[in-house]
């Protein structure tokens, strides 16, 4: 799963792109802390990291 795919899922769940710092896109949602998502072109994010990002975002039922 790429970083862009994770960002797309997060946007569908109410997350907003706050800023881009280098290769990390920082997503925010009101009442929750910000979550950085690494975006390295078409390169896949390691499975464990992708699961951790989605878990922090409170998104369940999606597995990379």
C-alpha positions as CSV (number, residue, x, y, z in Angstrom):
1,X,0.0,0.0,0.0
2,X,1.4,3.4,-1.0
3,X,1.4,6.5,1.1
4,X,-1.0,8.1,-1.4
5,X,-3.4,5.2,-0.9
6,X,-3.3,5.7,2.8
7,X,-4.0,9.4,2.5
8,X,-6.9,8.7,0.2
9,X,-8.4,6.4,2.8
10,X,-7.8,8.9,5.6
11,X,-9.5,11.7,3.6
12,X,-12.6,9.6,3.1
13,X,-12.7,9.3,6.9
14,X,-12.6,13.1,7.6
15,X,-8.8,13.7,7.8
16,X,-7.4,16.8,6.2
17,X,-3.9,17.5,4.8
18,X,-2.4,20.1,7.1
19,X,1.1,20.4,5.6
20,X,3.9,18.7,3.7
21,X,7.3,18.4,5.4
22,X,9.8,16.8,3.0
23,X,8.4,13.4,2.0
24,X,5.9,13.3,4.9
25,X,2.3,14.5,4.5
26,X,0.9,15.5,7.9
27,X,-2.8,14.7,8.3
28,X,-5.0,16.3,10.9
29,X,-8.6,15.8,12.3
30,X,-10.3,18.0,14.8
31,X,-9.9,16.7,18.3
32,X,-7.2,14.3,17.4
33,X,-3.4,14.6,17.1
34,X,-1.7,14.9,13.7
35,X,-0.4,11.8,11.9
36,X,2.5,12.0,9.5
37,X,2.3,9.7,6.4
38,X,5.4,9.0,4.4
39,X,5.0,9.4,0.6
40,X,7.8,8.0,-1.5
41,X,6.3,8.0,-5.0
42,X,4.9,4.6,-5.9
43,X,7.0,2.7,-3.3
44,X,4.9,0.7,-0.8
45,X,5.0,1.5,2.9
46,X,6.0,-1.5,5.0
47,X,2.8,-3.4,6.1
48,X,3.4,-2.9,9.9
49,X,3.8,0.9,9.4
50,X,0.7,1.1,7.2
51,X,-1.4,-0.8,9.9
52,X,0.0,1.5,12.6
53,X,-0.9,4.6,10.7
54,X,-4.5,3.4,10.1
55,X,-4.8,2.3,13.7
56,X,-3.7,5.7,15.0
57,X,-6.3,7.3,12.7
58,X,-9.0,5.1,14.1
59,X,-9.7,3.4,10.8
60,X,-10.6,-0.3,11.1
61,X,-11.4,-3.0,8.7
62,X,-8.8,-2.0,6.1
63,X,-5.7,-4.1,5.8
64,X,-2.8,-3.4,3.4
